[in-house]
Amino acid sequence: MSFWSGTKRTAKYVAWGMPSAIFGVPMLRASSRQLRDVYRSLTWPVCPNCQKATLIRNDPDDPKALDTSWSCRSCKSVFMAPVDTKKANLFFTASRREAAMERMAQFANTSREDLIRGHRFRSRWYYSMTAAFLVGFLANIALGAGFLSLLNWLILASVMFVFGLKSCYRCWQITNGVVFEPGAFRNWVWRGRWFV
């Protein structure tokens, strides 16, 4: 390393690196990248193979192209799908639904019953934990506990209740063979059993 390149690096650090670190620019950039990744995980399609990671769109060479390649970070699969995120979501949801229906058809009755029994057990456990946290909430009210303590008990009870609802919904899905169908959750809320 020559003297001149070391001087340039030092000058760049003093002129840009140190002030940007003082004002938190690197942290803001990292937070911005993280928020962008979280937003993509909520809006971009999920890999139909591993169903773990969000697919990343590879920009097409032609700006007028209708299809492009989407790649998975987890299993390294590559798919051709529409460039538009909404159309790609519909495309991948349909393929995930077909794969799920094939897996449901391959289930033997015993394994299906085992899954239903497992979801039923989990839902009852979550609901019992909900009741325990509600008792703790009421006991803290009787003892005159502070607002934050009461809020913690109430939040824990609501989280356990939501997990119990999720297990009941999964049980209903497996029982009726309803997977990735539009409006299925709404039907379950109005017509399904919340307690199994």
Rosetta constraint file for C-alpha pairs under 8 A:
AtomPair CA 1 CA 5 HARMONIC 6.73 0.50
AtomPair CA 1 CA 6 HARMONIC 6.97 0.50
AtomPair CA 2 CA 6 HARMONIC 6.47 0.50
AtomPair CA 3 CA 7 HARMONIC 6.20 0.50
AtomPair CA 4 CA 8 HARMONIC 6.23 0.50
AtomPair CA 5 CA 9 HARMONIC 6.23 0.50
AtomPair CA 6 CA 10 HARMONIC 6.17 0.50
AtomPair CA 7 CA 11 HARMONIC 6.07 0.50
AtomPair CA 8 CA 12 HARMONIC 6.08 0.50
AtomPair CA 9 CA 13 HARMONIC 6.15 0.50
AtomPair CA 10 CA 14 HARMONIC 6.15 0.50
AtomPair CA 11 CA 15 HARMONIC 5.91 0.50
AtomPair CA 12 CA 16 HARMONIC 5.63 0.50
AtomPair CA 12 CA 17 HARMONIC 6.63 0.50
AtomPair CA 13 CA 17 HARMONIC 4.21 0.50
AtomPair CA 13 CA 18 HARMONIC 5.83 0.50
AtomPair CA 14 CA 18 HARMONIC 5.48 0.50
AtomPair CA 14 CA 19 HARMONIC 7.41 0.50
AtomPair CA 15 CA 19 HARMONIC 6.97 0.50
AtomPair CA 16 CA 20 HARMONIC 5.96 0.50
AtomPair CA 17 CA 21 HARMONIC 6.09 0.50
AtomPair CA 18 CA 22 HARMONIC 6.17 0.50
AtomPair CA 19 CA 23 HARMONIC 6.28 0.50
AtomPair CA 20 CA 24 HARMONIC 6.02 0.50
AtomPair CA 20 CA 25 HARMONIC 5.12 0.50
AtomPair CA 20 CA 26 HARMONIC 7.11 0.50
AtomPair CA 21 CA 25 HARMONIC 5.97 0.50
AtomPair CA 21 CA 26 HARMONIC 6.43 0.50
AtomPair CA 24 CA 28 HARMONIC 6.17 0.50
AtomPair CA 25 CA 29 HARMONIC 6.19 0.50
AtomPair CA 26 CA 30 HARMONIC 6.20 0.50
AtomPair CA 27 CA 31 HARMONIC 6.04 0.50
AtomPair CA 28 CA 32 HARMONIC 6.00 0.50
AtomPair CA 29 CA 33 HARMONIC 6.24 0.50
AtomPair CA 30 CA 34 HARMONIC 6.18 0.50
AtomPair CA 31 CA 35 HARMONIC 6.09 0.50
AtomPair CA 32 CA 36 HARMONIC 6.13 0.50
AtomPair CA 33 CA 37 HARMONIC 6.21 0.50
AtomPair CA 34 CA 38 HARMONIC 6.22 0.50
AtomPair CA 35 CA 39 HARMONIC 6.09 0.50
AtomPair CA 36 CA 40 HARMONIC 6.13 0.50
AtomPair CA 37 CA 41 HARMONIC 6.12 0.50
AtomPair CA 38 CA 42 HARMONIC 6.45 0.50
AtomPair CA 39 CA 43 HARMONIC 6.27 0.50
AtomPair CA 40 CA 44 HARMONIC 5.12 0.50
AtomPair CA 40 CA 54 HARMONIC 7.49 0.50
AtomPair CA 41 CA 45 HARMONIC 7.68 0.50
AtomPair CA 41 CA 46 HARMONIC 7.91 0.50
AtomPair CA 41 CA 53 HARMONIC 8.00 0.50
AtomPair CA 41 CA 54 HARMONIC 5.58 0.50
AtomPair CA 43 CA 85 HARMONIC 7.76 0.50
AtomPair CA 44 CA 54 HARMONIC 6.39 0.50
AtomPair CA 44 CA 55 HARMONIC 6.68 0.50
AtomPair CA 44 CA 56 HARMONIC 7.73 0.50
AtomPair CA 44 CA 85 HARMONIC 6.28 0.50
AtomPair CA 44 CA 89 HARMONIC 6.69 0.50
AtomPair CA 45 CA 54 HARMONIC 5.84 0.50
AtomPair CA 45 CA 55 HARMONIC 5.76 0.50
AtomPair CA 45 CA 85 HARMONIC 7.61 0.50
AtomPair CA 45 CA 88 HARMONIC 6.79 0.50
AtomPair CA 45 CA 89 HARMONIC 4.94 0.50
AtomPair CA 45 CA 92 HARMONIC 6.53 0.50
AtomPair CA 45 CA 93 HARMONIC 7.74 0.50
AtomPair CA 46 CA 51 HARMONIC 5.94 0.50
AtomPair CA 46 CA 52 HARMONIC 6.97 0.50
AtomPair CA 46 CA 53 HARMONIC 5.91 0.50
AtomPair CA 46 CA 54 HARMONIC 4.48 0.50
AtomPair CA 46 CA 55 HARMONIC 5.69 0.50
AtomPair CA 46 CA 92 HARMONIC 7.36 0.50
AtomPair CA 47 CA 51 HARMONIC 4.88 0.50
AtomPair CA 47 CA 52 HARMONIC 6.63 0.50
AtomPair CA 47 CA 53 HARMONIC 5.93 0.50
AtomPair CA 47 CA 54 HARMONIC 5.97 0.50
AtomPair CA 47 CA 55 HARMONIC 5.70 0.50
AtomPair CA 47 CA 72 HARMONIC 6.20 0.50
AtomPair CA 47 CA 92 HARMONIC 7.58 0.50
AtomPair CA 48 CA 92 HARMONIC 6.51 0.50
AtomPair CA 48 CA 93 HARMONIC 7.87 0.50
AtomPair CA 48 CA 95 HARMONIC 6.76 0.50
AtomPair CA 48 CA 96 HARMONIC 5.19 0.50
AtomPair CA 49 CA 75 HARMONIC 7.70 0.50
AtomPair CA 49 CA 77 HARMONIC 7.63 0.50
AtomPair CA 50 CA 74 HARMONIC 7.49 0.50
AtomPair CA 50 CA 75 HARMONIC 6.45 0.50
AtomPair CA 52 CA 74 HARMONIC 7.13 0.50
AtomPair CA 53 CA 72 HARMONIC 6.44 0.50
AtomPair CA 53 CA 73 HARMONIC 6.39 0.50
AtomPair CA 53 CA 74 HARMONIC 5.84 0.50
AtomPair CA 54 CA 72 HARMONIC 6.55 0.50
AtomPair CA 54 CA 73 HARMONIC 7.40 0.50
AtomPair CA 55 CA 70 HARMONIC 5.86 0.50
AtomPair CA 55 CA 71 HARMONIC 5.37 0.50
AtomPair CA 55 CA 72 HARMONIC 4.72 0.50
AtomPair CA 55 CA 73 HARMONIC 7.00 0.50
AtomPair CA 56 CA 70 HARMONIC 5.40 0.50
AtomPair CA 56 CA 71 HARMONIC 5.28 0.50
AtomPair CA 56 CA 72 HARMONIC 6.33 0.50
AtomPair CA 56 CA 73 HARMONIC 7.60 0.50
AtomPair CA 57 CA 68 HARMONIC 7.30 0.50
AtomPair CA 57 CA 69 HARMONIC 6.33 0.50
AtomPair CA 57 CA 70 HARMONIC 4.53 0.50
AtomPair CA 57 CA 71 HARMONIC 6.60 0.50
AtomPair CA 57 CA 83 HARMONIC 7.59 0.50
AtomPair CA 58 CA 68 HARMONIC 6.55 0.50
AtomPair CA 58 CA 69 HARMONIC 5.55 0.50
AtomPair CA 58 CA 70 HARMONIC 5.80 0.50
AtomPair CA 58 CA 71 HARMONIC 7.31 0.50
AtomPair CA 59 CA 68 HARMONIC 6.75 0.50
AtomPair CA 59 CA 69 HARMONIC 7.74 0.50
AtomPair CA 60 CA 65 HARMONIC 6.67 0.50
AtomPair CA 60 CA 67 HARMONIC 7.71 0.50
AtomPair CA 60 CA 68 HARMONIC 5.49 0.50
AtomPair CA 60 CA 69 HARMONIC 7.60 0.50
AtomPair CA 61 CA 65 HARMONIC 7.89 0.50
AtomPair CA 65 CA 83 HARMONIC 7.60 0.50
AtomPair CA 66 CA 82 HARMONIC 5.67 0.50
AtomPair CA 66 CA 83 HARMONIC 5.72 0.50
AtomPair CA 66 CA 84 HARMONIC 7.90 0.50
AtomPair CA 67 CA 80 HARMONIC 6.48 0.50
AtomPair CA 67 CA 81 HARMONIC 5.29 0.50
AtomPair CA 67 CA 82 HARMONIC 4.17 0.50
AtomPair CA 67 CA 83 HARMONIC 5.10 0.50
AtomPair CA 68 CA 80 HARMONIC 5.59 0.50
AtomPair CA 68 CA 81 HARMONIC 5.78 0.50
AtomPair CA 68 CA 82 HARMONIC 6.11 0.50
AtomPair CA 68 CA 83 HARMONIC 5.57 0.50
AtomPair CA 69 CA 78 HARMONIC 6.42 0.50
AtomPair CA 69 CA 79 HARMONIC 5.43 0.50
AtomPair CA 69 CA 80 HARMONIC 4.54 0.50
AtomPair CA 69 CA 81 HARMONIC 6.32 0.50
AtomPair CA 70 CA 78 HARMONIC 5.60 0.50
AtomPair CA 70 CA 79 HARMONIC 5.15 0.50
AtomPair CA 70 CA 80 HARMONIC 6.21 0.50
AtomPair CA 70 CA 81 HARMONIC 6.90 0.50
AtomPair CA 71 CA 76 HARMONIC 6.33 0.50
AtomPair CA 71 CA 77 HARMONIC 5.68 0.50
AtomPair CA 71 CA 78 HARMONIC 4.39 0.50
AtomPair CA 71 CA 79 HARMONIC 6.39 0.50
AtomPair CA 72 CA 76 HARMONIC 4.90 0.50
AtomPair CA 72 CA 77 HARMONIC 5.35 0.50
AtomPair CA 72 CA 78 HARMONIC 6.53 0.50
AtomPair CA 73 CA 77 HARMONIC 7.98 0.50
AtomPair CA 81 CA 88 HARMONIC 5.78 0.50
AtomPair CA 81 CA 91 HARMONIC 7.10 0.50
AtomPair CA 82 CA 87 HARMONIC 6.08 0.50
AtomPair CA 82 CA 88 HARMONIC 5.20 0.50
AtomPair CA 82 CA 91 HARMONIC 7.97 0.50
AtomPair CA 83 CA 87 HARMONIC 7.65 0.50
AtomPair CA 83 CA 88 HARMONIC 6.83 0.50
AtomPair CA 84 CA 88 HARMONIC 6.09 0.50
AtomPair CA 85 CA 89 HARMONIC 6.05 0.50
AtomPair CA 86 CA 90 HARMONIC 6.40 0.50
AtomPair CA 87 CA 91 HARMONIC 6.16 0.50
AtomPair CA 88 CA 92 HARMONIC 6.08 0.50
AtomPair CA 89 CA 93 HARMONIC 5.89 0.50
AtomPair CA 90 CA 94 HARMONIC 6.14 0.50
AtomPair CA 91 CA 95 HARMONIC 6.49 0.50
AtomPair CA 92 CA 96 HARMONIC 6.04 0.50
AtomPair CA 93 CA 97 HARMONIC 6.02 0.50
AtomPair CA 93 CA 180 HARMONIC 7.28 0.50
AtomPair CA 94 CA 98 HARMONIC 6.29 0.50
AtomPair CA 94 CA 180 HARMONIC 7.99 0.50
AtomPair CA 95 CA 99 HARMONIC 6.28 0.50
AtomPair CA 96 CA 100 HARMONIC 6.07 0.50
AtomPair CA 96 CA 180 HARMONIC 7.89 0.50
AtomPair CA 97 CA 101 HARMONIC 6.08 0.50
AtomPair CA 97 CA 179 HARMONIC 6.40 0.50
AtomPair CA 97 CA 180 HARMONIC 5.49 0.50
AtomPair CA 97 CA 181 HARMONIC 7.90 0.50
AtomPair CA 98 CA 102 HARMONIC 6.22 0.50
AtomPair CA 99 CA 103 HARMONIC 6.28 0.50
AtomPair CA 100 CA 104 HARMONIC 6.10 0.50
AtomPair CA 100 CA 179 HARMONIC 6.87 0.50
AtomPair CA 101 CA 105 HARMONIC 6.13 0.50
AtomPair CA 101 CA 177 HARMONIC 7.74 0.50
AtomPair CA 101 CA 179 HARMONIC 7.09 0.50
AtomPair CA 102 CA 106 HARMONIC 6.33 0.50
AtomPair CA 103 CA 107 HARMONIC 6.42 0.50
AtomPair CA 104 CA 174 HARMONIC 7.98 0.50
AtomPair CA 104 CA 177 HARMONIC 7.08 0.50
AtomPair CA 107 CA 111 HARMONIC 6.17 0.50
AtomPair CA 107 CA 112 HARMONIC 6.10 0.50
AtomPair CA 108 CA 112 HARMONIC 6.24 0.50
AtomPair CA 109 CA 113 HARMONIC 6.05 0.50
AtomPair CA 110 CA 114 HARMONIC 6.15 0.50
AtomPair CA 111 CA 115 HARMONIC 6.25 0.50
AtomPair CA 112 CA 116 HARMONIC 6.24 0.50
AtomPair CA 112 CA 174 HARMONIC 7.20 0.50
AtomPair CA 113 CA 117 HARMONIC 5.98 0.50
AtomPair CA 114 CA 118 HARMONIC 6.08 0.50
AtomPair CA 115 CA 119 HARMONIC 6.24 0.50
AtomPair CA 115 CA 171 HARMONIC 7.69 0.50
AtomPair CA 115 CA 174 HARMONIC 7.76 0.50
AtomPair CA 116 CA 120 HARMONIC 6.04 0.50
AtomPair CA 116 CA 171 HARMONIC 5.22 0.50
AtomPair CA 116 CA 174 HARMONIC 6.75 0.50
AtomPair CA 116 CA 175 HARMONIC 7.13 0.50
AtomPair CA 117 CA 121 HARMONIC 6.11 0.50
AtomPair CA 118 CA 122 HARMONIC 6.21 0.50
AtomPair CA 119 CA 123 HARMONIC 6.05 0.50
AtomPair CA 119 CA 167 HARMONIC 5.20 0.50
AtomPair CA 119 CA 168 HARMONIC 6.71 0.50
AtomPair CA 119 CA 170 HARMONIC 6.81 0.50
AtomPair CA 119 CA 171 HARMONIC 5.61 0.50
AtomPair CA 120 CA 124 HARMONIC 6.26 0.50
AtomPair CA 120 CA 167 HARMONIC 6.86 0.50
AtomPair CA 120 CA 168 HARMONIC 6.64 0.50
AtomPair CA 120 CA 171 HARMONIC 6.61 0.50
AtomPair CA 120 CA 196 HARMONIC 5.95 0.50
AtomPair CA 121 CA 125 HARMONIC 6.16 0.50
AtomPair CA 122 CA 126 HARMONIC 6.09 0.50
AtomPair CA 122 CA 164 HARMONIC 7.00 0.50
AtomPair CA 122 CA 167 HARMONIC 6.42 0.50
AtomPair CA 123 CA 127 HARMONIC 6.09 0.50
AtomPair CA 123 CA 163 HARMONIC 7.19 0.50
AtomPair CA 123 CA 164 HARMONIC 4.21 0.50
AtomPair CA 123 CA 165 HARMONIC 6.89 0.50
AtomPair CA 123 CA 166 HARMONIC 7.70 0.50
AtomPair CA 123 CA 167 HARMONIC 5.08 0.50
AtomPair CA 123 CA 168 HARMONIC 5.97 0.50
AtomPair CA 123 CA 195 HARMONIC 7.67 0.50
AtomPair CA 123 CA 196 HARMONIC 7.45 0.50
AtomPair CA 124 CA 128 HARMONIC 6.09 0.50
AtomPair CA 124 CA 164 HARMONIC 6.92 0.50
AtomPair CA 124 CA 195 HARMONIC 7.81 0.50
AtomPair CA 124 CA 196 HARMONIC 7.51 0.50
AtomPair CA 125 CA 129 HARMONIC 6.24 0.50
AtomPair CA 125 CA 164 HARMONIC 7.66 0.50
AtomPair CA 126 CA 130 HARMONIC 6.15 0.50
AtomPair CA 126 CA 160 HARMONIC 5.24 0.50
AtomPair CA 126 CA 161 HARMONIC 6.41 0.50
AtomPair CA 126 CA 163 HARMONIC 6.37 0.50
AtomPair CA 126 CA 164 HARMONIC 4.91 0.50
AtomPair CA 127 CA 131 HARMONIC 6.28 0.50
AtomPair CA 127 CA 160 HARMONIC 6.64 0.50
AtomPair CA 127 CA 161 HARMONIC 5.88 0.50
AtomPair CA 127 CA 164 HARMONIC 5.67 0.50
AtomPair CA 128 CA 132 HARMONIC 6.23 0.50
AtomPair CA 129 CA 133 HARMONIC 6.13 0.50
AtomPair CA 129 CA 157 HARMONIC 7.21 0.50
AtomPair CA 129 CA 160 HARMONIC 6.43 0.50
AtomPair CA 130 CA 134 HARMONIC 6.14 0.50
AtomPair CA 130 CA 156 HARMONIC 7.54 0.50
AtomPair CA 130 CA 157 HARMONIC 4.51 0.50
AtomPair CA 130 CA 158 HARMONIC 6.98 0.50
AtomPair CA 130 CA 160 HARMONIC 5.31 0.50
AtomPair CA 130 CA 161 HARMONIC 5.66 0.50
AtomPair CA 131 CA 135 HARMONIC 6.19 0.50
AtomPair CA 131 CA 157 HARMONIC 7.26 0.50
AtomPair CA 132 CA 136 HARMONIC 6.27 0.50
AtomPair CA 132 CA 157 HARMONIC 7.88 0.50
AtomPair CA 133 CA 137 HARMONIC 6.08 0.50
AtomPair CA 133 CA 153 HARMONIC 5.82 0.50
AtomPair CA 133 CA 154 HARMONIC 7.12 0.50
AtomPair CA 133 CA 156 HARMONIC 6.63 0.50
AtomPair CA 133 CA 157 HARMONIC 5.08 0.50
AtomPair CA 134 CA 138 HARMONIC 6.20 0.50
AtomPair CA 134 CA 153 HARMONIC 7.01 0.50
AtomPair CA 134 CA 154 HARMONIC 6.78 0.50
AtomPair CA 134 CA 157 HARMONIC 6.01 0.50
AtomPair CA 135 CA 139 HARMONIC 6.03 0.50
AtomPair CA 136 CA 140 HARMONIC 6.09 0.50
AtomPair CA 136 CA 153 HARMONIC 6.66 0.50
AtomPair CA 137 CA 141 HARMONIC 6.33 0.50
AtomPair CA 137 CA 150 HARMONIC 5.83 0.50
AtomPair CA 137 CA 153 HARMONIC 5.27 0.50
AtomPair CA 137 CA 154 HARMONIC 6.32 0.50
AtomPair CA 138 CA 142 HARMONIC 6.28 0.50
AtomPair CA 139 CA 143 HARMONIC 6.20 0.50
AtomPair CA 140 CA 144 HARMONIC 6.05 0.50
AtomPair CA 140 CA 145 HARMONIC 5.23 0.50
AtomPair CA 140 CA 149 HARMONIC 7.73 0.50
AtomPair CA 140 CA 150 HARMONIC 6.58 0.50
AtomPair CA 141 CA 145 HARMONIC 6.00 0.50
AtomPair CA 141 CA 150 HARMONIC 7.16 0.50
AtomPair CA 145 CA 149 HARMONIC 6.41 0.50
AtomPair CA 145 CA 150 HARMONIC 6.80 0.50
AtomPair CA 146 CA 150 HARMONIC 6.44 0.50
AtomPair CA 147 CA 151 HARMONIC 6.06 0.50
AtomPair CA 148 CA 152 HARMONIC 6.16 0.50
AtomPair CA 149 CA 153 HARMONIC 6.50 0.50
AtomPair CA 150 CA 154 HARMONIC 6.23 0.50
AtomPair CA 151 CA 155 HARMONIC 6.04 0.50
AtomPair CA 152 CA 156 HARMONIC 6.16 0.50
AtomPair CA 153 CA 157 HARMONIC 6.21 0.50
AtomPair CA 154 CA 158 HARMONIC 6.19 0.50
AtomPair CA 155 CA 159 HARMONIC 6.13 0.50
AtomPair CA 156 CA 160 HARMONIC 6.24 0.50
AtomPair CA 157 CA 161 HARMONIC 6.18 0.50
AtomPair CA 158 CA 162 HARMONIC 6.22 0.50
AtomPair CA 159 CA 163 HARMONIC 6.31 0.50
AtomPair CA 160 CA 164 HARMONIC 6.16 0.50
AtomPair CA 161 CA 165 HARMONIC 6.23 0.50
AtomPair CA 162 CA 166 HARMONIC 6.18 0.50
AtomPair CA 163 CA 167 HARMONIC 6.31 0.50
AtomPair CA 164 CA 168 HARMONIC 6.30 0.50
AtomPair CA 165 CA 169 HARMONIC 6.13 0.50
AtomPair CA 165 CA 194 HARMONIC 6.26 0.50
AtomPair CA 165 CA 195 HARMONIC 7.82 0.50
AtomPair CA 166 CA 170 HARMONIC 6.22 0.50
AtomPair CA 167 CA 171 HARMONIC 6.16 0.50
AtomPair CA 168 CA 172 HARMONIC 6.23 0.50
AtomPair CA 168 CA 193 HARMONIC 7.35 0.50
AtomPair CA 168 CA 194 HARMONIC 6.03 0.50
AtomPair CA 168 CA 195 HARMONIC 6.53 0.50
AtomPair CA 168 CA 196 HARMONIC 6.39 0.50
AtomPair CA 169 CA 173 HARMONIC 6.13 0.50
AtomPair CA 169 CA 185 HARMONIC 7.68 0.50
AtomPair CA 169 CA 188 HARMONIC 7.05 0.50
AtomPair CA 169 CA 194 HARMONIC 7.59 0.50
AtomPair CA 170 CA 174 HARMONIC 6.24 0.50
AtomPair CA 171 CA 175 HARMONIC 6.12 0.50
AtomPair CA 172 CA 176 HARMONIC 6.07 0.50
AtomPair CA 172 CA 178 HARMONIC 7.99 0.50
AtomPair CA 172 CA 188 HARMONIC 7.68 0.50
AtomPair CA 172 CA 192 HARMONIC 7.31 0.50
AtomPair CA 172 CA 193 HARMONIC 7.82 0.50
AtomPair CA 173 CA 177 HARMONIC 5.52 0.50
AtomPair CA 173 CA 178 HARMONIC 4.85 0.50
AtomPair CA 173 CA 179 HARMONIC 6.31 0.50
AtomPair CA 174 CA 178 HARMONIC 6.78 0.50
AtomPair CA 174 CA 179 HARMONIC 7.98 0.50
AtomPair CA 178 CA 184 HARMONIC 7.12 0.50
AtomPair CA 179 CA 184 HARMONIC 7.99 0.50
AtomPair CA 180 CA 184 HARMONIC 7.62 0.50
AtomPair CA 183 CA 187 HARMONIC 6.23 0.50
AtomPair CA 184 CA 188 HARMONIC 6.21 0.50
AtomPair CA 185 CA 189 HARMONIC 6.17 0.50
AtomPair CA 186 CA 190 HARMONIC 6.37 0.50
AtomPair CA 187 CA 191 HARMONIC 5.69 0.50
AtomPair CA 187 CA 192 HARMONIC 6.91 0.50
AtomPair CA 188 CA 192 HARMONIC 4.18 0.50
AtomPair CA 188 CA 193 HARMONIC 7.26 0.50
AtomPair CA 189 CA 193 HARMONIC 7.91 0.50
AtomPair CA 189 CA 194 HARMONIC 7.65 0.50
